Amino acid sequence: MVAVTTIAEGSKSLPLLFLGRDTDPHSERGVECPGALPPASDPNLVERALKAKAALGDQVFVLGHHYQRDEVIQFADVTGDSFKLARDAAARPDAPYIVFCGVHFMAESADILTNENQTVILPDLAAGCSMADMARIQQVEAAWDALADAGVADVTVPVTYMNSSADIKAFCGRNGGAVCTSSNADVALDWAFQQGEKVLFLPDQHLGRNTAVLKMGISLDECVVYDPHKPGGGLTAEQLAKAKMILWRGHCSVHGRFTTASVDDVRSRVPGVNVIVHPECQHEVVLKADLVGSTEYIIDTIGKAEPGTSWAVGTELNLVQRLAKQHTDKNIVFLDKTVCYCATMNRIDLPHFVWALENLVAGHVVNPIKVDPDTEKYAKIALDRMLALPGKTARD
């Protein structure tokens, strides 16, 4: 595989500046990002992957998240966002092994939704999610105690984004809450406000704020941010009493990088550009964008766009590059000039993938993801509440 260093050959893309090689005085400081992803070190890995996958046949079902490297996603039986992939796995009950090319919380969700005869495998256990890691169960339980001390826990409904650990989903299941995705967060919040007066939204403050303000009509003044690293979340009992949305202080390390300056810059350089971003972006960025929606929404929108149109996309770079290659009749660029891949998602590389498959061929299961029965029970309650919501299809 050849490392990709531009959005797409032949497109009129903006230059991409790789940290460590090029500089941009307007780029965000203090954030480490890789440059172009290196090719697999062993040129025989593709052949080995094909051979192992063929030997396993219907025994293995490979899931590939949209943010995966091209070298890995080429072997996926299905591609999609985390919840779609978990449901795809559950729809293949005859496949004993599910190899999930994504991150840890996604593999957990697949384990929860698949049957007990199926084993979910994560090729690299270090493939986590920085956002999911920003809400630990002990912190969330402490936050619930703080809400109880303020006298508002009994009127608060916890809602967690799909991008959270199984024990956080289980916490919501135990406490009358639900899970949501970025495409049905407004439906989930509408449901939650029918159950109580307030919502504790975990773990992404930006998705919670954008949904509450732009889709639910809640004012910014009614949104407060709970900081788990401060006593009582850094909030007074009066602030909690007045708030409708209690937002967890978490964010996506990729989507959080995009700034209003990024939007202004691309508009100044690409005439007539359409700016489309993910709702995990900061509120100010979403306000400046033309369109906002889930990863699947971004893919669908660009796929249906008129030839010759220009698009600046605010989401993970692997996907943006793939869209540019698939739609050469459109000018598709990355919203930010400084490249940043999802570092943890990219831990699933070809060497780890081949290692997992070849071990299965040899009869060894490596890196199985297993959610304990109690956590699975309550996490599934929260997931089932989401599935019972009316209206929109649940997608990330």
Secondary structure, DSSP 8 states (H G I E B T S, - for coil): -----SS-TTS-----B-TTT---TTS-SS-----S----S-TTHHHHHHHHHHHHGGGEEEEEETTS-HHHHTT-SEEE-HHHHHHHHHT-TT-SEEEEES-HHHHHHHHHHS-TT-EEE-S-TT---HHHHTS-HHHHHHHHHHHHHTT-GGGEEEEEESSS-HHHHHHHHHTT-EEE-TTTHHHHHHHHHHH-SEEEEES-HHHHHHHHHHTT---GGGEEEE-TTSGGGG--HHHHHH-SEEEES---TTGGG--HHHHHHHHHHSTT-EEEE-TTS-HHHHHHSSEE--HHHHHHHHHHS-TT-EEEEES-HHHHHHHHHH-TTSEEEESSSB----TTGGG--HHHHHHHHHHHHTT---SEE---HHHHHHHHHHHHHHHT-SSS----
